[in-house]
Amino acid sequence: MDNKKKKMVAPIIITILFVLYLVIYFAVIINTVSGIMKILLGVVPLALAAVMIYVCIQRINEIKGGDEDDLSKY
């Protein structure tokens, strides 16, 4: 496997697991809580899942661009 592909595996797996966890959490909240709390407690996990996917896409683009180690810039 290519070195860049190896570096992309971990962020993708972690993102998939975390998003899966948040979706399951969202489903549990929807089924157990009623009223306005359902919306308030349900939006947060979905927003976090969207942010996690966005960060993963950014990380993949950094790896493809050759910026594997961001700390070396500072």
Secondary structure, DSSP 8 states (H G I E B T S, - for coil): --HHHHHHHHHHHHHHHHHHHHHHHHHHHHHH--THHHHHHHHHHHHHHHHHHHHHHHHHHHHHHT---GGGG-
